[in-house]
Amino acid sequence: MASKKKAAKKRRIKKKATRPKPRRSVSSKQGVKKMNVRALKAVSSLKKIQSINPYTEEVMEEFTLLSKREVSEEISRSRKAFSAWRAVPITDRARYIKQLGNQLRAEKRTYAELMTKEMGKPLRESLGEIEKCAGLCDYYAEHGPKFLETEHIKTEALKSYVTFEPLGIVLAIMPWNFPFWQALRFGIPAVIAGNVVVLKHASNVPQTAVAIEDAFKKAGFPDHVFKTLLIDSKEALNLIDEDKVDAVSLTGSNKAGEEVGAHAGGKVKKVVLELGGSDPFIVLDDADIAKAGRMAVNARVINTGQSCIAAKRFIVMEKVAEEFKKHFTAQLKELKMGDPMDESTDIGTVAKPDILRSLKEQLRDAKAKGAEVVQAEHSFKKGLFFAPCAVYNPTKNMKVLTEEVFGPIAPIIIVKDEDEAIKVANDTEFGLGASIWSRNHARAEKLATKLEAGTIAINDMVKSDARLPFGGIKKSGFGRELSHYGLKEFVNVKSVLVRE
């Protein structure tokens, strides 16, 4: 009997030793050979994402996605955190936000280098992005308490007023192109309003996603006020469907927006969508053409052209078309492509291989259909590089006009007058931003009323500013971020009346 017990114990020990750890990766054929079939199936079923440097094309780190059980546990902790966080006085919440800005500045280079390594943004731009995020913290730390003050309204009642109360857990589904700014542009107003945030970031920037949560921790925020969840898109939708979150903010593609909007609508949840764009850059015949030509290049190639608010269609009046072309082409050829970690680099890599393939196909299509193309040269044999280019006289059937171009391709369209310019500018399903260039401000402001977009920049490129509301119309989405408008997207605007 004793010998049988010993044998059974040995079998249990052996079985336990061969069982794989839940998050272990198989990295070699030798490792696979040593594992039994059961263990191999367990490992292969784990969902993973990789952090890949688009310049070196090397895998920097691999992450295992959270299981459904782990997600539920994290959401429970976030729900508990909300109960405590909403009770924190707004002035104290503002101090946390101020501390976050200080933390971002303290490790600015570390955060910037991480961004650049994960998605190819030139380091100079990454440093600017972190500084902009810190400025956002300063803005809401100073103005947030004022924005959320109770509004007293005079009515027939003894007392009537409006309060702004948090909704709960807000799910943020954010893109990779401005990985810190996009997440914080939404997150800071949501958190200062008393909500807690769970972030589902883009799958190609997991290290950045983790770093953002870590910045909140280092700033002293209570646990789970801002939580990164390494999950896939399906699990993000499950959070909505299973009523585990109270509202949703998404910045991303139209396809993603339609899907998230449908799920949020099905559960009657508040949602803000900031989607794609095809921003027109209109140059009138009385503009400062040299300045417009230089700024046009900057407006197109910021973040290597991977921006929803980048200028994507350049609409130039016939009278100044040749002069504009001269300045635009000269500025284009001065851009320096290269290692994104070099602070003198203007153009880094695109973020993902599928973006590079799409850009190549869009340019091939334009050439095949007769467009004149002027493209900078590059000789990089490695890295996801795409040289900036101008496409002159594109036709309406070319992909550079019918599709959103997420990279440094600049279609330049010539029009006869301002009426045609407005017609061409509005001939799109998008309505995010637009630029108008003219020395006559009254003329430009009059045209601005005719443009179908959420933001109009006159003699400047479109960019977001903490002091102004940001968002689009048509298929560019709905709702607003930033300023007091964005702050109040994720609150319960509650009316209270008191009578004798």
C-alpha positions in Angstrom: 0.0 0.0 0.0 2.9 2.4 0.9 4.6 1.6 -2.4 1.4 2.5 -4.3 1.0 5.8 -2.5 4.7 6.7 -3.3 4.1 5.8 -6.9 0.9 8.0 -7.1 2.8 10.9 -5.4 5.6 10.6 -8.0 3.1 10.7 -10.9 1.4 13.9 -9.4 4.8 15.6 -9.0 5.8 14.7 -12.6 2.4 15.9 -13.9 2.8 19.2 -12.0 6.3 19.7 -13.3 5.3 19.3 -17.0 2.3 21.7 -16.7 3.2 25.1 -18.4 3.2 28.4 -16.7 0.2 30.5 -17.9 2.2 33.1 -19.7 5.2 31.3 -20.9 6.3 31.8 -24.5 7.8 29.0 -26.7 10.9 30.6 -28.3 12.7 27.7 -29.9 12.2 24.3 -31.6 14.0 22.7 -28.8 11.6 24.1 -26.3 8.7 22.8 -28.4 10.1 19.3 -28.5 10.4 19.2 -24.7 6.8 20.1 -24.2 4.0 17.6 -24.2 0.9 18.1 -26.5 -1.3 19.5 -23.7 1.3 22.1 -22.8 1.8 23.2 -26.4 -1.9 23.7 -26.9 -2.1 25.8 -23.7 0.8 28.1 -24.9 -0.6 28.4 -28.4 -4.0 29.5 -27.1 -2.6 32.5 -25.3 -3.1 35.8 -27.3 0.0 37.9 -27.6 0.9 41.3 -29.1 4.4 42.5 -30.0 6.1 45.8 -29.7 8.1 46.2 -33.0 10.4 49.0 -33.9 9.4 50.1 -37.4 12.9 51.5 -38.1 14.9 48.4 -37.2 12.0 46.0 -37.7 13.0 44.2 -34.6 10.7 42.8 -31.9 11.4 44.8 -28.7 9.0 43.1 -26.4 6.1 40.7 -26.3 3.0 40.9 -24.2 0.3 38.4 -23.3 -3.2 39.8 -23.4 -5.3 39.6 -20.3 -7.7 36.7 -19.9 -11.5 37.4 -19.6 -11.3 36.6 -15.9 -8.4 39.0 -15.4 -10.3 41.8 -17.3 -13.3 41.3 -15.0 -11.1 41.5 -11.9 -9.5 44.8 -13.2 -12.9 46.3 -13.9 -14.1 45.4 -10.4 -11.1 47.2 -9.0 -11.8 50.2 -11.3 -15.4 50.3 -10.1 -14.3 50.3 -6.5 -11.7 53.1 -7.3 -14.5 55.2 -8.9 -16.5 55.2 -5.7 -13.6 56.7 -3.8 -12.3 59.0 -6.6 -15.6 60.7 -7.3 -15.6 61.8 -3.6 -12.2 63.4 -3.8 -12.7 67.2 -3.9 -12.1 68.8 -7.4 -9.3 70.9 -6.1 -7.5 67.8 -4.9 -8.1 66.1 -8.2 -6.6 69.2 -9.9 -3.4 68.8 -7.8 -3.0 65.2 -9.0 -3.3 66.5 -12.6 -0.7 69.1 -11.9 1.6 66.4 -10.5 1.1 64.3 -13.6 2.3 67.3 -15.8 5.4 67.5 -13.6 6.0 63.8 -13.9 5.7 64.0 -17.7 8.3 66.7 -17.9 10.6 64.9 -15.4 10.8 61.8 -17.7 10.1 63.6 -21.0 13.0 62.0 -22.9 12.3 58.5 -21.7 8.6 58.7 -22.8 9.5 60.4 -26.1 12.2 57.7 -27.0 9.7 55.0 -26.2 7.1 56.5 -28.5 9.6 56.9 -31.3 10.9 53.3 -31.0 7.4 51.9 -31.0 5.8 53.8 -33.9 8.5 55.6 -35.8 7.7 59.3 -34.9 10.7 61.6 -35.3 12.1 62.1 -31.8 11.9 65.9 -32.1 8.1 65.5 -32.5 7.9 62.9 -29.7 9.5 65.4 -27.3 7.0 68.0 -28.4 4.1 65.6 -27.8 5.1 65.0 -24.2 5.5 68.7 -23.6 2.1 69.3 -25.1 0.6 66.7 -22.8 2.3 68.4 -19.8 0.7 71.7 -20.9 -2.7 70.0 -21.1 -2.3 68.9 -17.5 -1.4 72.5 -16.5 -4.5 73.8 -18.3 -7.0 71.5 -16.7 -5.3 71.8 -13.2 -5.9 75.5 -13.5 -9.3 75.7 -15.2 -10.9 72.3 -14.4 -12.4 73.3 -11.0 -13.9 76.5 -12.6 -15.4 74.5 -15.5 -17.1 72.1 -13.0 -18.5 74.7 -10.7 -22.2 74.5 -10.0 -24.2 76.8 -12.2 -27.0 78.7 -10.5 -30.0 79.5 -12.7 -32.7 82.0 -11.9 -36.2 80.5 -12.2 -39.5 80.6 -10.4 -38.2 78.1 -7.9 -36.6 79.1 -4.6 -33.4 77.7 -5.9 -32.4 76.0 -9.2 -28.9 75.0 -10.3 -26.9 72.6 -12.5 -24.2 70.3 -11.3 -21.7 68.2 -13.3 -21.2 64.8 -11.9 -19.1 61.9 -13.2 -20.5 59.0 -15.1 -18.3 56.2 -13.9 -15.8 54.0 -15.8 -15.0 55.4 -19.2 -13.5 53.1 -21.8 -10.9 54.8 -24.0 -10.0 53.1 -27.3 -7.1 55.0 -28.6 -4.8 55.0 -31.7 -1.1 54.7 -32.1 -0.3 57.8 -34.1 -0.1 60.3 -31.2 0.0 57.6 -28.5 0.5 59.9 -25.4 -1.5 62.9 -26.7 -4.6 61.0 -27.8 -4.9 59.1 -24.6 -4.4 62.1 -22.4 -6.4 64.5 -24.5 -9.4 62.4 -23.5 -8.1 61.0 -20.2 -7.2 64.2 -18.3 -10.7 65.9 -18.7 -12.4 62.6 -17.9 -10.4 62.0 -14.7 -10.6 65.6 -13.3 -14.4 65.3 -13.8 -14.3 62.4 -11.3 -14.5 59.5 -13.7 -12.0 56.6 -13.8 -10.5 55.5 -17.1 -9.7 52.1 -18.6 -7.4 52.4 -21.7 -7.5 50.0 -24.6 -4.6 51.3 -26.6 -3.5 50.3 -30.1 -1.9 46.9 -30.3 1.4 48.2 -31.8 2.2 50.5 -28.8 1.8 48.3 -25.7 4.9 49.7 -24.0 3.7 53.2 -24.4 0.3 52.1 -23.0 1.9 50.7 -19.9 4.1 53.8 -19.6 1.1 56.1 -19.5 -0.5 54.1 -16.6 2.9 54.2 -14.9 3.1 58.0 -15.2 -0.2 58.3 -13.4 1.1 56.0 -10.6 4.3 58.0 -10.3 2.2 61.2 -10.1 0.5 59.7 -7.0 -2.9 58.8 -8.4 -4.8 56.1 -6.5 -4.7 52.7 -8.1 -7.2 52.1 -11.0 -8.1 55.8 -11.5 -6.3 55.3 -14.9 -5.8 51.7 -15.9 -4.3 50.3 -19.1 -5.8 47.0 -20.2 -3.8 44.9 -22.7 -6.8 43.4 -24.5 -7.9 42.9 -28.1 -10.7 44.7 -29.9 -13.2 41.9 -29.3 -12.7 42.1 -25.6 -13.1 45.9 -25.7 -16.5 45.5 -27.3 -17.4 42.9 -24.7 -16.8 45.5 -22.0 -19.5 47.6 -23.7 -21.9 44.7 -24.3 -21.6 43.4 -20.8 -22.2 46.8 -19.2 -18.8 46.8 -17.5 -18.2 50.4 -18.6 -20.4 53.4 -18.5 -19.3 55.4 -21.5 -16.8 55.2 -24.4 -14.4 57.5 -26.3 -12.8 56.3 -29.5 -10.3 57.9 -31.7 -9.6 55.8 -34.8 -10.8 54.6 -38.2 -14.3 55.0 -39.5 -14.7 51.2 -39.5 -13.8 51.1 -35.8 -16.1 54.1 -35.1 -19.1 52.5 -36.8 -18.6 49.2 -34.8 -18.0 50.9 -31.4 -20.9 53.3 -32.1 -23.2 50.4 -32.8 -22.3 48.6 -29.7 -22.5 51.7 -27.5 -25.9 52.6 -29.1 -27.2 49.1 -28.5 -26.5 49.6 -24.8 -27.5 53.3 -24.7 -24.1 54.4 -23.5 -22.6 57.8 -24.0 -19.9 57.8 -26.8 -17.6 60.3 -28.4 -16.1 59.4 -31.8 -13.1 61.2 -33.4 -12.6 59.5 -36.7 -10.9 60.0 -40.1 -10.3 63.2 -42.0 -9.6 64.5 -45.5 -8.8 68.0 -44.5 -8.7 70.6 -47.4 -5.9 73.2 -47.4 -7.3 76.1 -49.5 -4.9 78.6 -51.0 -6.6 81.7 -52.4 -5.1 84.1 -55.0 -4.3 86.8 -52.4 -2.4 84.5 -50.0 1.2 84.8 -49.0 2.2 82.0 -51.4 5.7 81.4 -50.1 4.4 81.0 -46.5 1.5 78.9 -47.6 3.8 76.6 -49.7 6.2 76.0 -46.7 3.4 75.5 -44.2 1.6 73.1 -46.6 4.5 70.7 -46.5 4.6 70.8 -42.7 0.8 70.3 -42.5 1.1 67.2 -44.7 4.2 65.5 -43.2 3.7 66.0 -39.5 4.0 62.6 -37.9 5.1 61.3 -41.3 1.7 62.2 -42.6 -0.1 59.8 -40.2 -2.6 62.2 -38.7 -6.3 62.5 -39.0 -6.0 66.3 -39.0 -3.1 66.5 -41.5 -3.8 68.5 -44.6 -4.7 65.9 -47.2 -6.1 67.8 -50.2 -4.4 71.0 -51.4 -6.8 73.2 -53.3 -5.0 76.0 -55.0 -6.5 78.8 -57.2 -5.2 78.7 -60.8 -3.7 82.2 -60.7 -1.1 81.2 -58.0 -0.8 77.5 -58.8 2.6 77.6 -60.4 4.1 79.7 -57.6 2.6 77.4 -55.0 4.0 74.4 -56.8 7.5 76.0 -56.8 7.6 76.7 -53.0 5.9 73.4 -52.1 8.3 71.3 -54.2 11.4 73.2 -52.9 10.3 72.6 -49.2 9.5 69.0 -49.9 13.0 68.3 -51.2 14.6 69.9 -48.1 13.1 67.3 -45.7 15.5 65.0 -44.1 14.5 61.3 -43.9 16.3 59.0 -41.6 16.7 57.4 -38.1 13.7 58.6 -36.1 15.9 58.8 -33.0 18.1 61.5 -34.6 16.7 64.8 -33.5 17.6 66.4 -36.9 15.3 63.9 -38.7 12.1 65.4 -40.3 10.6 62.2 -41.7 10.8 58.9 -39.9 9.2 55.6 -40.8 5.5 54.8 -41.1 4.2 52.8 -38.2 3.1 49.5 -39.8 3.7 47.4 -42.9 0.1 47.6 -44.0 0.3 51.4 -44.1 3.4 51.3 -46.3 1.6 48.9 -48.7 -1.4 51.1 -48.8 0.7 54.2 -49.6 2.5 52.4 -52.4 -0.7 51.2 -53.9 -2.3 54.7 -53.8 0.8 56.2 -55.4 0.9 53.5 -58.1 -2.8 54.1 -58.9 -2.1 57.8 -59.3 0.8 57.3 -61.7 -1.2 54.7 -63.7 -4.0 57.2 -64.2 -1.7 59.9 -65.4 -0.9 62.1 -62.4 2.4 64.1 -62.3 4.3 62.9 -59.3 7.2 64.6 -57.6 8.8 62.5 -54.9 11.8 62.9 -52.6 14.4 60.2 -53.0 15.6 57.8 -50.3 18.0 54.8 -50.3 17.0 53.0 -47.1 17.1 49.2 -47.5 15.6 48.6 -44.1 12.8 50.2 -42.2 9.3 51.2 -43.1 10.2 54.3 -45.1 8.0 56.1 -47.6 9.4 59.2 -49.3 7.1 62.3 -49.2 5.6 63.2 -52.6 3.3 65.6 -54.3 0.6 64.4 -56.8 -0.3 67.2 -59.2 -3.6 67.4 -61.1 -5.2 64.3 -59.6 -8.5 63.2 -61.0 -11.6 62.3 -58.9 -11.2 58.6 -59.6 -7.7 58.3 -58.1 -7.3 56.6 -54.7 -5.4 59.6 -53.4 -8.7 61.4 -53.4 -11.3 58.6 -52.9 -9.5 57.1 -49.9 -8.0 58.5 -46.7 -4.3 58.7 -47.3 -2.5 58.1 -44.0 1.0 59.1 -45.0 3.0 61.8 -46.8 1.2 62.0 -50.2 0.0 65.4 -51.1 -2.6 65.7 -53.9 -2.7 69.2 -55.3 -5.9 70.3 -57.0 -6.2 73.5 -59.1 -9.4 75.4 -59.1 -10.6 78.6 -61.0 -12.2 80.5 -58.1 -13.2 80.4 -54.5 -16.7 79.0 -55.2 -15.1 76.0 -56.9 -12.6 75.7 -54.0 -15.4 75.4 -51.5 -17.3 72.9 -53.7 -14.2 70.7 -53.9 -13.4 71.1 -50.2 -16.8 69.9 -49.2 -16.9 67.1 -51.7 -15.9 64.5 -49.1 -17.7 62.3 -46.5 -15.3 63.7 -43.9 -15.5 67.0 -41.9 -12.7 67.2 -39.4 -10.7 70.3 -40.2 -9.8 72.8 -43.0 -7.3 75.5 -43.7 -7.8 78.7 -45.6 -4.9 81.0 -46.8 -5.6 84.6 -47.6 -4.3 88.0 -46.7 -7.9 89.2 -46.5 -9.2 88.0 -43.2 -12.8 89.0 -43.8 -12.8 87.1 -47.1 -11.4 84.0 -45.4 -13.8 84.2 -42.4 -16.7 84.4 -44.8 -15.5 81.3 -46.6 -15.0 79.5 -43.3 -18.8 79.7 -42.7 -19.3 77.6 -45.9 -16.8 74.8 -45.0 -18.2 71.6 -43.5 -15.7 70.9 -40.7 -15.3 71.1 -37.0 -12.1 73.3 -37.0 -11.1 76.0 -39.5 -7.6 77.4 -39.4 -6.9 80.7 -41.3 -3.3 81.2 -42.3 -2.3 78.2 -40.2 -2.4 74.5 -40.2 -5.1 72.6 -38.2 -4.0 71.5 -34.8 -5.7 70.7 -31.5 -5.4 73.2 -28.6 -6.5 72.6 -25.0 -8.4 75.9 -25.0 -10.6 75.1 -28.0 -13.1 72.3 -28.6 -11.9 69.6 -31.0 -13.9 67.2 -33.1 -15.6 66.7 -36.5 -18.9 66.4 -38.3 -20.1 64.0 -41.0 -18.1 60.8 -41.0 -15.3 62.4 -39.0 -17.4 61.6 -35.9 -19.3 63.5 -33.2 -18.8 64.9 -29.8 -15.9 67.2 -28.7 -12.7 66.9 -26.8 -10.7 69.7 -25.0 -11.8 73.0 -23.5 -14.8 73.0 -21.2 -16.9 71.4 -24.0 -14.8 68.2 -23.9 -14.7 68.2 -20.1 -18.5 68.1 -20.0 -18.9 65.2 -22.5 -18.5 62.6 -19.8 -20.5 64.1 -17.0 -24.1 63.9 -15.9 -25.4 67.5 -16.4 -27.9 67.4 -13.5 -30.6 70.0 -12.9 -31.8 70.5 -9.3 -34.9 72.7 -8.4 -35.8 73.6 -4.8 -39.3 74.9 -3.9 -40.8 75.9 -0.5 
